[in-house]
C-alpha cells in the first residue's frame, strides 16, 4: 500500500531525446535517492515506415539501398536503453508506469521529454494517467498536456542544441561537440541542480519515500 512506499512509488522516465551523459547523471541521481526507484525509457515516437532510397520516378525502391529515413523519430533509443539496463536490475517499462498510475501507486514521478511537436512522445491519455502521481516533475522543451499536469516544470533544450553522445539505430556512437547557438546543456543543469532553490523540494520528496522504504525492505545486491 501507499504507507509502505515500496519500489513502485517513485519513477524516473529517461527520454530517448536525452544524451547518454544526461541519462547517466539522472540515473545516478535516482539511484542515490533509493535502490528501489524505478527507471524506465520514455516512449519512442514512430511515424510510418522506413523510407529507403534510391527510388524510381514512381517512388519505388531501386537497386541497393543507399539511404534510409527511419520511421523511428528519436536520436538515442539504444543509448537510453543501455543506461536504463545498467541502473534498473528488474526490467520495467513505461507501460508499467502507466499501470501503476492507474492503481494510484505512484507517489513521485520525474519525466524527461524533448519531443518535437511533429512527433509527440506522450499521448493525451498518458498525461492524464501520469498526472495522477502524487508529485510530478516534468523536464521538457515545449508546453504540453504533460506540463499542464506537473507540480514543477523544468525547461529543456532540443537534442540538436546539446553537447553530448548519442547511439543510433545501428549501435554506432556519435557525439555533438559544438551544438547550435550557445549549446544549452541539460546535464550541466543536472550537475548544479542540488544548489538551486527548488531542488530540496524535489529531492526531499523522493528521499522521504526512500527513508520509509528502507524501513521495510533491504536493498538489492
Residue, then its C-alpha position, 0 to 999 in steps of 0.5 A: x500500500x501507499x504507507x509502505x512506499x515500496x519500489x513502485x512509488x517513485x519513477x524516473x522516465x529517461x527520454x530517448x531525446x536525452x544524451x547518454x551523459x544526461x541519462x547517466x547523471x539522472x540515473x545516478x541521481x535516482x539511484x542515490x535517492x533509493x535502490x528501489x526507484x524505478x527507471x524506465x525509457x520514455x516512449x519512442x515516437x514512430x511515424x510510418x515506415x522506413x523510407x529507403x532510397x534510391x527510388x524510381x520516378x514512381x517512388x519505388x525502391x531501386x537497386x541497393x539501398x543507399x539511404x534510409x529515413x527511419x520511421x523511428x523519430x528519436x536520436x538515442x533509443x539504444x543509448x537510453x536503453x543501455x543506461x536504463x539496463x545498467x541502473x534498473x536490475x528488474x526490467x520495467x517499462x513505461x507501460x508499467x508506469x502507466x499501470x501503476x498510475x492507474x492503481x494510484x501507486x505512484x507517489x513521485x514521478x520525474x519525466x524527461x521529454x524533448x519531443x518535437x511537436x511533429x512527433x509527440x512522445x506522450x499521448x493525451x491519455x498518458x498525461x492524464x494517467x501520469x498526472x495522477x502521481x502524487x508529485x510530478x516533475x516534468x523536464x521538457x522543451x515545449x508546453x504540453x498536456x504533460x506540463x499542464x499536469x506537473x507540480x514543477x516544470x523544468x525547461x529543456x533544450x532540443x537534442x540538436x542544441x546539446x553537447x553530448x553522445x548519442x547511439x543510433x539505430x545501428x549501435x554506432x556512437x556519435x557525439x555533438x561537440x559544438x551544438x547550435x547557438x550557445x549549446x544549452x546543456x541539460x546535464x550541466x543543469x543536472x550537475x548544479x541542480x542540488x544548489x538551486x532553490x527548488x531542488x530540496x523540494x524535489x529531492x526531499x520528496x523522493x528521499x522521504x519515500x526512500x527513508x520509509x522504504x528502507x524501513x521495510x525492505x533491504x536493498x538489492x545486491 
